[in-house]
Amino acid sequence: MVSTWFRFGDRGLDQPHRRADILRRARITVPAGTFDVRHYRIRPAHYPPLDLWVIPGDFLFVRLAWDYLGTRYDLAELARD
């Protein structure tokens, strides 16, 4: 697992640092197909973590899940030129 610290945009708001962890590489299947992805976990301050599954290089989100909102979004379609 690799961790990094970053700040979301500064707009005069008191926004503490958040942490993003690269958890693992995975292969997942969503309605748009099967993809080799990296699984990231972002830990916002004062909220539960959210998980992102992202295609390396393209940084295209294939899946996003956040228990705080009780939601999961999967890539439904992908067209490449």
C-alpha positions in Angstrom: 0.0 0.0 0.0 1.3 3.4 -0.9 0.0 6.5 0.8 0.0 10.1 -0.2 -1.2 13.4 1.3 -2.9 16.0 -0.7 -5.1 19.1 -0.3 -8.3 19.8 -2.1 -8.6 23.3 -3.6 -7.8 26.3 -1.4 -10.7 28.8 -1.5 -10.2 30.4 1.9 -11.8 27.4 3.6 -10.2 25.5 6.4 -9.8 22.2 4.7 -7.5 19.7 6.5 -5.3 17.4 4.6 -6.9 14.2 3.3 -5.1 10.9 2.7 -5.2 8.7 -0.4 -4.0 5.1 -0.3 -3.3 2.9 -3.3 -4.5 -0.4 -2.0 -3.9 -2.9 -4.8 -4.2 -3.8 -8.5 -7.3 -5.7 -9.5 -9.3 -6.9 -12.4 -13.0 -5.9 -12.1 -16.0 -6.4 -14.3 -18.6 -3.7 -14.7 -21.3 -3.2 -17.4 -18.8 -1.6 -19.7 -16.5 -4.6 -19.6 -13.6 -6.1 -17.6 -10.7 -3.8 -16.7 -7.3 -4.0 -15.0 -7.5 -1.2 -12.4 -5.8 0.3 -9.4 -8.0 0.5 -6.2 -7.6 3.7 -4.3 -9.1 4.6 -1.0 -9.5 8.3 -0.2 -9.9 9.2 3.5 -11.6 12.7 3.7 -11.4 14.4 7.1 -14.6 13.9 9.1 -16.2 11.4 6.6 -15.9 7.7 5.9 -13.4 6.6 3.2 -14.5 6.4 -0.4 -13.1 3.8 -2.9 -12.1 4.4 -6.5 -11.2 1.8 -9.1 -9.2 3.6 -11.8 -7.6 2.5 -15.1 -3.9 3.3 -14.8 -2.6 5.9 -17.3 -6.0 7.0 -18.4 -7.2 7.7 -14.8 -10.7 6.8 -15.9 -13.0 5.9 -13.1 -14.4 2.4 -13.6 -16.1 2.2 -10.2 -16.7 4.6 -7.3 -18.2 3.5 -4.0 -18.9 5.6 -0.9 -20.7 4.1 2.1 -21.4 7.5 3.4 -23.9 8.1 0.6 -24.8 4.4 0.3 -23.9 4.5 -3.4 -21.8 2.7 -6.0 -21.3 3.9 -9.5 -20.0 1.5 -12.3 -18.9 2.5 -15.7 -21.8 1.5 -18.0 -20.3 2.2 -21.4 -16.9 3.0 -23.0 -16.2 4.0 -26.5 -12.6 4.6 -27.7 -11.5 6.0 -30.9 
